[in-house]
């Protein structure tokens, strides 16, 4: 039906088709040959806008046109490549390829061409009409080589903080390819390096990542570098900046806010090093202690390079002295830090903090080798009992309040000070007196019970002792200006002494640690032993003058224990052993005394202006001036573990001072 088509129309159609294929397909200048069997039609192939590049695809569309430019329907189209190694027809369809991507038949208006390698190929489209007439069109493709791929290498993260001892961090290579595809697998010959040995690095087996860690303690910086080769042979490298902050030095704390050491004594303080979270230096520190002072009174006498240090104060430093104690911690990396605390010596005397009750009417004291107890009361509010231990430490008080009527305290000393008790008189003196017993450290509850009193007579004198079993408490008591005295186990009945040939008042009495007996001295020198069973013995030796003061050794165990008396005309006398012999003079050059106390190896006498220490082992004497120019009106004494005298003194102004013998 197309046999009458004009030759001129065929020529015009071929020219138009060639121009269209040349522009749209990017082909070279080779002409396209079109044969139109029906003279009134032409076959046009449209390549769209795709460029023929090796490794890509493009779509061709065939359209059969009549002479007037209208489309001729009903034709079928077949496609063929002249060089399938360069460009091959992979599919054709009457529908656009996007909708028929899986159609492999090469017949249809649309043809999908796969370009494989650079080169030339002719793609021929043949249109066949129902009457068998055909038209063909050839598209010449000049396939260009694919554009070379480019790569960009970076590391993630690009900056990294590596804390000492922390879990390893992972740094990963990131490869961006020019076509948008992840290109990490394209690269080869991976290498990882770090420029500072402060950082440890371990690459992964595939080379695409590395682990970074550090164990040092100083601040450090470095650079982690990863390199690889592209398929084209280009060498790429990227970096991550590394930083290691310094491990914080441990903080230093002391076991006390300050260290106070009396003359001739030593004191110990400890330092504790505490690491910051994640740090690990405390156990590696080397410690050194030093004293900053003006003078030489303070010295390190033990453990100068350990966590604890012992500091001594010269016995000759009898006035207040201040210095600074410093510990310096040095670490393996060369760093160090220091901390200091005040070091002081109060001299021989140190003042207790003011009483919690202002202007107390009663101040009663007790002392042992390491502690001091103070009772204060004013009769209108609960009495306050304090235990003072280490200098500068907060005093301890009982859990339960004491009654306002509390009158005084005594120490029931034990062979082991841990077992000692404090006895508190809870009521005024009468025929029966309420007493309370507390653990010496004032821990736990108080046990109350009655003890013998003097009734309407003047207030009783008392002493207590903890028995050698560490549980029973024994006491002796006597009424002033009366010959009568008694011994009593706390919780048991009192046994009064039977009268001997003297009615002389008792000056001092003391229970023995084994319990069940007490020893007394009267002002005429008579001694008595009284047992809880009621038996007693008197020793008839007398002094040549009436005694105004007397004292029994606190460690008295039986009738042979030392007893001492004082009279202004005699000085200090003692009853020798065996006890039936007359008193002998012990010390005649004695100032006028108002109180005499016996502690192991020493007698302590109170005069108007000083305290006098008399060593019963070697007869050496020492005078101790009152503290702060005050006036001592009462005192209690004890011996510390170094064999030194301790005295707690009550001054006329109500202050309490503690003396420690240098």
Buried (B, 14 or more C-beta within 10 A) or exposed (E): EBEEBEEEBBEEBBBBBBEBBBEBBBBEEBEBBBBBBBBBBBBBBBBEEBEBBBEBBBBBBBBBBBBEEEEBEEBBBBBBBBBEEBBBBBBBBEEEBEEBEEBEEBBBBBBBBBBBEBBBBBBBBBBBBEEEBBBBBBBBBBBBEBEEBEBEBBBEEEEBEBBBBEEBBEBBBBBBBEEEEEBBEBBEEBEBEBEBEBBBBEBBEEBBBBBBBBBBBBEBEBEBBBBBBBEEEEEBEBBBBBBBEBBBBBEBEBBBEBBBBBBBBBBBBBBEBEBEEEBBBBEBBEBBBBBEBEEEBBEBBEBBEEBBBBBBBBBEBBEEBBBBBBBBBBBEBEBEBEBBBBBBBBBBBBBBEEBEBEEBEBBBBBBBBEBBBBBBBBBEEBBBBBBBEEBBEEBBBBEEEBBEBBBBBBBBBBBEBEBBBBBBBBBEBEEEBBBBBBBBBBEEEBBEEBBBBBEEBEBBBBBBBBBBEEEBBBBBBBBEEBBBBBBBBBEEEBBBBEEBEBEBBBBBBBBBBBBBBBBBBBBBBBBBBBBBEEEBEBBEBBBEBBBBBBBBBBBBEEBEBBBBBBBEEBBBBBBBEEBEEEBEEBBEEBBEBBBBBBBBBBBBBBBEEBBBBBEBEEEEBBEBEBBEEBEBBBBBBBBBEEEBBBBBBBBEEBBBBBBBBB
